[in-house]
Amino acid sequence: MPPGTVVIGVDSSTQSTKAAFVDAGTGRLLSVGRAPHVVTGEAGARESDPEVWWRALCDAVAAGLKESGVAASAVTGIAVAGQQHGLVVLGPDGRSLRPAMLWNDTRSAPQAAALTAALGGAAAWTARTGSVPVAAITASKWQWLRENEPENAAGAAAVRLPHDFLTERLTGAAVTDPGDASGTGWYSTATGAYDPGLLELLGLDASLLPEVARTGATRIGSLTSEAADALGLPASIAVAAGTGDNMSAAVGLGLGGAGLLDHPVLSLGTSGTVFAASRTRPASTALSGFAATDGTYLPLACTLNCTLAVDKIAALLGLDREDAVPGGEAVLLPYLDGERTPDLPTAAGLLTGLRHDTTPQQLLGAAYEGAVVTVLRALDELLRACGLDPADPEVAARPLRLIGGGARGHAWVETVRRLSGRPLIVPDSGELVALGAAALAAAAATGDDPVSISTGWDTGKESQLPATQRDSNAWERVGSVLDRAAAPLLGGA
């Protein structure tokens, strides 16, 4: 791209919006504007007003533009990466009929189970969509809306994902991408299109849904005059189709479907996720078989309770999040919002193994251990689904790439290192979702491949931590409690 041009990558997550201003030629991060979101709800409900996302995007862009010192005329492209699965229902005026149901809203667990049975079981869903319905999936939320708020379902003029909503507000175009669409439960990764049979099952008219662009880097238009005024940017800049946050992080890491899981990725954020790029379409009921935004695939497993849950335990104990030591005999499963992997949407936190000499620092360490064992067991499921044996010494020795907010915390990094026994690779950049979105924006402006753009940028600096002896005692202690707690809920003995 011409010298001095800038692209904006937007990371619209559960808790906040970040707008990364990136030098389009080098990938140098010029500034990051930030603005918070508001999440409400109790007893399984998690909701946000989509208008808050739009205001946060505008505020984050304004802050980033001011901090970067670049002229607005230098900006050539923008793309949005958003939290996956959220259900946004719009009326004829383009405004939301109700607050958006977020990915971590677990009220739709009964609907997820009913949908799974209605199609003939988990294998049938995996064959068509790549994933089995859980409470997080958009289809389950839509079914909950039909059953609990039929007037809002009937009044819907459009159904969107969070990133679709923001992209449409930027351009006026109703467009999504294969990556984020693959998390809805009504998009088939087998055919690369919406599944008519599933839409019929859900009572969802295809005309309510956005068009699916070829990739998230596809240029779908330019800013509307209203959006340009709100953002203080030229109306001529390219707007990409964008994608989901996990797909964007994969672009930011330069993952392009090598087909081998040499460096699986563990993301520590509000949720804990594990994923890897693959050219082979995954088909396992144990994970989400998402599409990547570049035409490959992104097999992924997700846990609901990660950094926020552990921070809550720290707050209850009156401790700093870093004031943790190994849990000793204590086991704490911080399932404060139910759980997704394993699929335990109605579960609550569980504490066991207390002794007179158990310290608050050990309890906090036990919370870290409970969260980390949960996500590392999800990693084992991912490896098995991709034809690899987690117990194979060669597989177990492969480095684990650690990203997300938790990757900046010493306690998180050392707990993952101790419980995985793997070498860790920690990218220096903490804004991989936003950087991935910036690469999509640059691709929309130039027509180049976004993964090639990302790998060509000088953003690949990383720290490498050697493997340490795996703490098998802690692993087995936490895993045993997890298995006993989950068995009745999963139908075990």
Legacy VTK file of the C-alpha trace (Angstrom):
# vtk DataFile Version 3.0
C-alpha trace
ASCII
DATASET POLYDATA
POINTS 493 float
0.000 0.000 0.000
1.182 3.600 -0.471
3.517 4.882 2.278
1.733 6.478 5.185
-1.589 4.743 4.686
-3.413 3.447 7.764
-6.042 0.788 8.363
-8.301 0.279 11.381
-8.980 -3.102 12.944
-11.917 -3.134 15.360
-12.190 -5.741 18.125
-15.740 -5.562 19.499
-15.641 -8.038 22.391
-17.989 -8.883 25.227
-16.642 -6.222 27.559
-15.245 -3.470 25.309
-14.331 -2.164 21.863
-10.749 -1.635 20.727
-9.877 0.215 17.539
-6.297 -0.483 16.422
-4.732 2.035 14.030
-2.117 0.133 12.034
0.453 1.239 9.452
-0.789 -0.645 6.399
2.695 -1.157 4.995
4.548 -2.457 8.065
1.860 -3.538 10.511
3.223 -1.155 13.137
0.611 -0.491 15.799
0.170 3.288 15.919
-2.499 3.485 18.614
-5.416 1.663 20.189
-8.599 3.487 21.124
-10.781 1.844 23.763
-14.351 2.155 25.007
-16.291 -0.056 27.463
-19.493 -2.016 26.945
-22.285 -2.660 29.427
-23.395 -6.257 30.056
-26.523 -6.898 32.106
-28.460 -9.936 33.268
-28.685 -12.534 36.011
-29.727 -16.159 36.415
-28.080 -17.134 33.131
-29.053 -14.013 31.162
-26.291 -11.943 29.528
-27.397 -9.053 27.341
-26.139 -5.804 25.822
-27.796 -2.988 23.894
-26.292 -3.071 20.355
-26.396 0.729 20.287
-23.773 0.628 23.057
-21.493 -1.277 20.670
-21.946 1.366 17.994
-21.260 4.237 20.377
-18.229 2.379 21.719
-16.929 1.864 18.181
-17.274 5.576 17.456
-15.600 6.505 20.757
-12.759 4.014 20.265
-12.073 5.248 16.720
-12.068 8.860 17.901
-9.666 8.042 20.742
-7.375 6.036 18.478
-7.340 8.730 15.812
-6.390 11.352 18.379
-3.691 9.205 19.978
-2.149 8.142 16.659
-1.788 11.698 15.395
-2.476 10.567 11.823
-4.717 12.493 9.486
-8.139 10.967 8.916
-7.425 11.183 5.180
-4.634 8.584 5.617
-7.134 5.864 6.615
-7.885 3.527 3.705
-9.776 0.625 5.267
-11.662 -0.667 8.301
-12.910 -4.095 9.411
-14.836 -5.310 12.452
-14.144 -8.530 14.345
-16.862 -9.238 16.895
-17.826 -11.576 19.703
-19.386 -14.673 18.197
-22.889 -16.122 18.453
-24.798 -13.130 19.849
-28.380 -12.714 18.634
-29.339 -9.250 17.380
-32.978 -8.866 16.286
-33.773 -5.704 14.352
-37.102 -4.089 13.560
-38.058 -2.396 10.275
-36.280 0.800 11.385
-32.961 -1.009 11.793
-33.059 -0.659 15.584
-32.875 -3.588 17.950
-36.225 -4.882 19.187
-34.616 -6.035 22.435
-31.139 -6.208 23.972
-28.836 -8.615 22.168
-28.490 -12.059 23.753
-24.743 -12.668 24.139
-22.771 -15.837 23.533
-22.511 -16.527 27.284
-26.269 -16.270 27.883
-27.188 -19.801 28.980
-30.989 -19.492 29.112
-31.320 -21.341 25.807
-29.789 -24.623 27.065
-33.176 -26.458 26.908
-33.703 -25.243 23.360
-30.209 -26.444 22.389
-30.996 -29.929 23.684
-34.376 -29.981 21.921
-32.842 -28.849 18.613
-30.178 -31.541 18.850
-32.848 -34.210 19.317
-35.087 -32.778 16.594
-32.449 -33.359 13.919
-31.635 -36.879 15.114
-28.726 -36.238 17.468
-25.317 -34.658 17.690
-23.803 -36.490 14.720
-26.490 -35.184 12.374
-25.750 -31.584 13.364
-22.010 -32.076 13.050
-22.398 -33.496 9.550
-24.267 -30.387 8.404
-22.981 -27.446 10.432
-19.766 -28.799 11.943
-21.076 -28.113 15.464
-23.646 -29.410 17.932
-26.114 -26.883 19.402
-25.245 -25.606 22.863
-26.667 -22.623 24.716
-24.041 -20.335 23.155
-25.001 -21.033 19.535
-27.202 -18.416 17.882
-29.769 -20.958 16.700
-30.497 -21.953 20.306
-31.041 -18.315 21.232
-33.360 -17.755 18.279
-35.408 -20.774 19.356
-35.530 -19.403 22.921
-36.813 -16.113 21.530
-39.532 -17.871 19.507
-40.738 -19.715 22.604
-40.384 -16.960 25.201
-40.855 -13.714 23.247
-42.863 -14.695 20.172
-43.817 -11.086 19.489
-40.149 -10.126 19.047
-39.450 -13.128 16.839
-42.508 -12.368 14.699
-41.603 -8.675 14.491
-38.044 -9.277 13.322
-37.137 -7.559 10.060
-33.514 -8.706 10.283
-31.416 -11.136 12.335
-27.748 -10.335 12.788
-24.596 -11.344 14.644
-22.807 -8.592 16.610
-20.149 -8.006 13.958
-22.802 -8.050 11.193
-24.728 -5.343 13.033
-21.704 -3.061 13.233
-20.591 -3.703 9.651
-24.092 -2.892 8.434
-24.070 0.307 10.472
-20.795 1.251 8.733
-21.865 0.494 5.161
-25.608 -0.017 4.994
-24.884 -3.490 3.541
-26.257 -6.621 5.218
-23.214 -8.889 4.894
-21.462 -11.477 7.059
-18.586 -13.875 6.394
-18.216 -17.691 6.441
-16.257 -17.667 9.711
-18.772 -15.894 11.922
-21.716 -17.437 10.032
-20.408 -20.912 10.913
-21.164 -20.193 14.574
-24.868 -19.559 14.048
-26.146 -23.130 13.805
-27.960 -22.422 10.535
-24.929 -22.173 8.228
-23.557 -25.390 6.730
-19.789 -25.756 6.610
-20.433 -28.741 4.314
-22.058 -26.616 1.591
-20.705 -23.149 2.412
-24.209 -21.675 2.596
-27.230 -21.318 4.844
-28.944 -24.695 5.327
-32.592 -24.520 4.110
-33.615 -27.522 6.211
-32.241 -25.997 9.386
-33.862 -22.646 8.653
-37.173 -24.477 8.266
-36.607 -26.285 11.572
-35.948 -22.919 13.223
-38.847 -21.119 11.545
-36.334 -18.568 10.267
-36.828 -16.885 6.902
-33.577 -16.663 4.912
-34.545 -13.144 3.823
-33.920 -11.975 7.417
-30.254 -12.989 7.233
-27.248 -11.151 5.803
-25.546 -12.216 2.592
-22.437 -14.351 3.128
-19.379 -12.756 1.520
-16.654 -14.900 -0.036
-14.240 -14.143 2.828
-14.018 -11.674 5.691
-11.552 -9.672 3.612
-14.081 -9.086 0.852
-14.712 -5.391 0.287
-18.438 -4.917 0.745
-18.563 -1.152 0.271
-17.540 2.155 1.799
-18.763 4.164 4.754
-22.178 5.716 4.544
-22.197 9.486 4.928
-23.756 9.070 8.373
-21.082 6.625 9.493
-18.305 8.791 8.054
-19.601 11.777 10.013
-19.931 9.741 13.216
-16.402 8.367 12.908
-14.698 11.452 11.522
-13.328 9.405 8.605
-13.488 9.712 4.796
-16.557 8.101 3.259
-14.366 6.557 0.555
-12.485 4.083 2.768
-12.874 0.361 2.124
-14.986 -1.675 4.545
-14.330 -5.403 4.780
-16.941 -8.035 5.563
-15.118 -8.712 8.849
-15.458 -11.864 10.934
-15.725 -13.365 14.417
-13.120 -12.671 17.077
-11.523 -16.120 17.055
-11.262 -16.141 13.260
-9.682 -12.695 13.355
-7.127 -13.795 15.961
-6.142 -16.635 13.620
-5.495 -14.073 10.862
-3.500 -11.945 13.301
-1.355 -14.986 14.085
-0.846 -15.697 10.390
-2.657 -19.049 10.549
-3.659 -20.079 7.066
-4.648 -23.706 7.134
-1.322 -25.547 7.204
-3.261 -28.682 8.096
-0.956 -29.627 11.003
-1.518 -28.694 14.637
2.129 -27.899 15.356
1.200 -24.862 17.428
-2.364 -25.077 18.735
-3.624 -21.782 20.140
-5.011 -21.215 23.625
-6.807 -17.902 24.129
-7.378 -16.692 27.692
-10.109 -14.061 27.706
-13.635 -13.787 29.081
-13.847 -17.308 27.706
-11.045 -19.805 27.286
-10.729 -21.139 23.755
-8.422 -23.537 21.956
-8.205 -23.651 18.176
-5.998 -24.391 15.203
-6.118 -23.812 11.448
-6.843 -26.790 9.208
-7.484 -27.440 5.522
-9.585 -30.459 6.483
-13.200 -29.911 7.503
-13.468 -31.169 11.099
-16.344 -33.446 12.008
-16.492 -34.165 15.714
-19.321 -33.794 18.193
-16.715 -32.818 20.811
-15.874 -29.402 19.347
-17.101 -26.548 17.193
-16.135 -27.165 13.580
-16.039 -23.521 12.490
-15.027 -22.160 9.139
-12.062 -19.805 9.071
-12.450 -16.456 7.362
-9.966 -17.328 4.572
-11.758 -20.395 3.212
-10.077 -22.963 5.482
-11.376 -24.294 8.805
-10.947 -23.405 12.464
-11.775 -26.345 14.754
-12.354 -24.821 18.184
-13.404 -25.694 21.712
-14.596 -23.040 24.145
-15.017 -22.830 27.911
-17.249 -20.150 29.415
-15.314 -19.448 32.591
-11.851 -18.016 32.288
-10.343 -14.667 33.293
-13.525 -12.991 34.562
-14.414 -15.992 36.711
-10.976 -16.140 38.306
-10.989 -12.365 38.820
-14.304 -12.775 40.641
-12.770 -15.348 42.973
-9.842 -12.991 43.626
-12.282 -10.182 44.460
-14.265 -12.406 46.835
-11.016 -13.288 48.613
-9.802 -9.684 48.683
-6.654 -10.638 46.737
-4.832 -9.246 43.742
-5.210 -11.562 40.729
-1.469 -12.314 40.839
-1.495 -13.235 44.538
-1.931 -16.954 43.892
-0.016 -20.124 44.750
-0.739 -23.752 43.787
-3.975 -24.972 45.326
-2.620 -27.776 47.478
-5.496 -30.173 48.244
-8.185 -27.615 47.374
-10.064 -27.899 44.067
-12.182 -25.008 42.812
-14.155 -25.326 39.590
-15.023 -21.667 38.803
-18.135 -22.474 36.755
-19.824 -19.240 37.766
-21.813 -18.978 34.519
-22.480 -22.655 33.874
-20.064 -24.226 31.403
-19.840 -24.900 27.672
-17.044 -27.489 27.403
-18.071 -29.713 29.097
-21.676 -28.807 28.242
-22.974 -27.965 31.726
-25.070 -24.819 31.243
-26.768 -25.028 34.658
-23.641 -25.821 36.679
-22.388 -23.562 39.460
-18.965 -23.107 40.998
-17.696 -25.980 43.147
-15.147 -25.906 45.997
-13.841 -29.032 47.711
-10.761 -30.283 49.538
-10.541 -27.560 52.193
-8.221 -28.025 55.197
-7.459 -25.937 58.309
-4.205 -24.844 56.716
-5.711 -23.912 53.326
-4.827 -20.285 52.583
-6.704 -17.662 50.542
-3.786 -17.654 48.106
-4.223 -21.402 47.606
-7.940 -20.942 46.958
-7.144 -18.400 44.259
-4.531 -20.760 42.836
-7.152 -23.516 42.832
-9.453 -21.278 40.781
-6.686 -20.814 38.214
-6.107 -24.574 38.186
-9.811 -25.340 37.722
-10.089 -22.981 34.771
-6.840 -24.135 33.165
-7.532 -27.869 33.519
-10.943 -27.305 31.935
-9.507 -25.534 28.896
-6.570 -27.958 28.550
-8.975 -30.896 28.573
-10.821 -29.103 25.786
-7.480 -28.933 23.967
-7.150 -32.709 24.290
-10.591 -33.078 22.686
-9.496 -30.802 19.851
-6.354 -32.859 19.244
-8.293 -36.132 19.226
-10.842 -34.707 16.790
-7.999 -33.818 14.452
-6.537 -37.316 14.574
-3.812 -36.715 17.169
-3.299 -38.542 20.456
-2.733 -36.063 23.332
-0.788 -38.758 25.200
1.685 -39.236 22.351
4.983 -37.792 23.657
5.652 -36.058 20.340
2.219 -34.426 20.335
2.433 -33.519 24.032
5.766 -31.790 23.440
4.478 -29.436 20.751
4.459 -25.773 21.769
1.216 -24.122 22.784
0.647 -20.579 21.537
-0.878 -18.476 24.335
-2.900 -15.342 23.535
-5.602 -13.139 25.062
-5.644 -10.912 28.120
-4.658 -13.776 30.419
-1.443 -14.279 28.447
-0.281 -10.950 29.956
-0.688 -12.316 33.508
2.134 -14.185 35.271
-0.241 -16.419 37.243
-2.132 -17.485 34.118
1.030 -18.184 32.119
2.704 -20.178 34.866
-0.442 -22.183 35.643
-0.828 -23.141 31.975
2.871 -23.985 31.807
2.760 -26.106 34.974
-0.412 -28.006 34.081
0.283 -28.514 30.356
3.945 -29.448 30.586
4.365 -27.845 27.164
6.659 -25.142 25.865
4.739 -21.884 25.495
4.951 -19.279 22.764
3.545 -15.911 23.856
3.216 -13.314 21.057
4.322 -9.874 22.190
1.248 -8.252 20.684
-1.772 -8.283 22.956
-4.134 -7.077 20.217
-4.240 -10.054 17.851
-7.985 -9.823 17.198
-7.680 -6.152 16.258
-4.520 -6.799 14.206
-6.307 -9.593 12.350
-9.172 -7.223 11.614
-6.642 -4.629 10.407
-5.216 -7.216 7.995
-8.758 -7.860 6.714
-9.175 -4.102 6.248
-5.890 -3.862 4.335
-6.930 -6.785 2.152
-10.254 -5.120 1.398
-8.405 -1.975 0.326
-5.824 -3.769 -1.842
-7.304 -7.100 -2.907
-4.354 -8.967 -1.372
-4.586 -12.048 0.856
-5.096 -11.068 4.525
-2.981 -13.910 5.980
-0.120 -12.973 3.640
-0.480 -9.356 4.746
-0.417 -10.361 8.413
2.627 -12.623 8.079
4.413 -9.903 6.108
3.908 -7.321 8.840
6.619 -6.906 11.443
4.359 -7.945 14.297
5.629 -11.479 14.859
7.824 -10.897 17.913
7.169 -13.461 20.626
8.529 -14.883 23.851
9.291 -18.578 24.148
9.111 -20.348 27.497
10.575 -23.848 27.849
8.479 -26.727 29.082
8.460 -27.454 32.786
7.664 -30.698 34.597
3.936 -31.286 34.365
2.108 -31.135 37.703
0.388 -34.502 37.305
-0.946 -34.471 40.865
-2.859 -31.218 40.343
-4.047 -32.366 36.915
-5.435 -35.635 38.253
-6.896 -34.021 41.383
-8.832 -31.386 39.443
-9.792 -33.782 36.664
-11.178 -36.310 39.129
-13.408 -33.712 40.754
-14.508 -32.422 37.372
-15.468 -35.920 36.219
-17.421 -36.660 39.406
-19.224 -33.324 39.262
-20.078 -33.621 35.582
-21.187 -37.254 35.502
-24.774 -36.763 36.796
-25.324 -33.740 34.556
-23.911 -35.497 31.484
-25.897 -38.649 32.121
-23.099 -40.676 33.735
-23.286 -42.879 36.773
LINES 1 494
493 0 1 2 3 4 5 6 7 8 9 10 11 12 13 14 15 16 17 18 19 20 21 22 23 24 25 26 27 28 29 30 31 32 33 34 35 36 37 38 39 40 41 42 43 44 45 46 47 48 49 50 51 52 53 54 55 56 57 58 59 60 61 62 63 64 65 66 67 68 69 70 71 72 73 74 75 76 77 78 79 80 81 82 83 84 85 86 87 88 89 90 91 92 93 94 95 96 97 98 99 100 101 102 103 104 105 106 107 108 109 110 111 112 113 114 115 116 117 118 119 120 121 122 123 124 125 126 127 128 129 130 131 132 133 134 135 136 137 138 139 140 141 142 143 144 145 146 147 148 149 150 151 152 153 154 155 156 157 158 159 160 161 162 163 164 165 166 167 168 169 170 171 172 173 174 175 176 177 178 179 180 181 182 183 184 185 186 187 188 189 190 191 192 193 194 195 196 197 198 199 200 201 202 203 204 205 206 207 208 209 210 211 212 213 214 215 216 217 218 219 220 221 222 223 224 225 226 227 228 229 230 231 232 233 234 235 236 237 238 239 240 241 242 243 244 245 246 247 248 249 250 251 252 253 254 255 256 257 258 259 260 261 262 263 264 265 266 267 268 269 270 271 272 273 274 275 276 277 278 279 280 281 282 283 284 285 286 287 288 289 290 291 292 293 294 295 296 297 298 299 300 301 302 303 304 305 306 307 308 309 310 311 312 313 314 315 316 317 318 319 320 321 322 323 324 325 326 327 328 329 330 331 332 333 334 335 336 337 338 339 340 341 342 343 344 345 346 347 348 349 350 351 352 353 354 355 356 357 358 359 360 361 362 363 364 365 366 367 368 369 370 371 372 373 374 375 376 377 378 379 380 381 382 383 384 385 386 387 388 389 390 391 392 393 394 395 396 397 398 399 400 401 402 403 404 405 406 407 408 409 410 411 412 413 414 415 416 417 418 419 420 421 422 423 424 425 426 427 428 429 430 431 432 433 434 435 436 437 438 439 440 441 442 443 444 445 446 447 448 449 450 451 452 453 454 455 456 457 458 459 460 461 462 463 464 465 466 467 468 469 470 471 472 473 474 475 476 477 478 479 480 481 482 483 484 485 486 487 488 489 490 491 492
